[in-house]
Amino acid sequence: MILPLVGTVTTGALAGSGAGVVLGGAGIAWLCTRRRDRRVGSPEDVAAAAESALAGFTVAGAVVGADGQGALAVATDGRVAAIKRHGRRMVVCEIPWARVRSTAGGIVAEVEGRGGPVMLAGVDVLDIRRLAPR
């Protein structure tokens, strides 16, 4: 008499688990490559984004926070734009100078709407004064 083996693995089950491992690994690799750097870029990138987003905005200077999460651009006519990354694109918002303030951690630009405040870590008042047109 031959007893059936309990708990044996069939060839189909092995193939299915192997495919699951491969697909799971591919999914993890996709998630890792999808997490891109969420930095706004260089001051030149910020200036280009501000000039293309705001009509008549000619950048005199731009500064990016040390963590790359926020930036400010100042136009030749004294207007100021706050820039931050929102997903894959940069969001540019023109704000009055009165909404730019200094904190212990850096400069904060108060922006209305869903974007919230733009924080420029490691940027101080002297950096902002250098941007202002003379």
Buried (B, 14 or more C-beta within 10 A) or exposed (E): EEEEEEEEEEEEEEEEEEEEEEEEEEEEEEEEEEEEEEBBBEBEBBBBBBBEBBEEBEBBBBBBBEBBBBBBBBBEEEBBBBBBBEEEEBBBBBBEEEBBEEEEBBBBBBBEEEBEBBBBBEBEEEBBEEBEEE
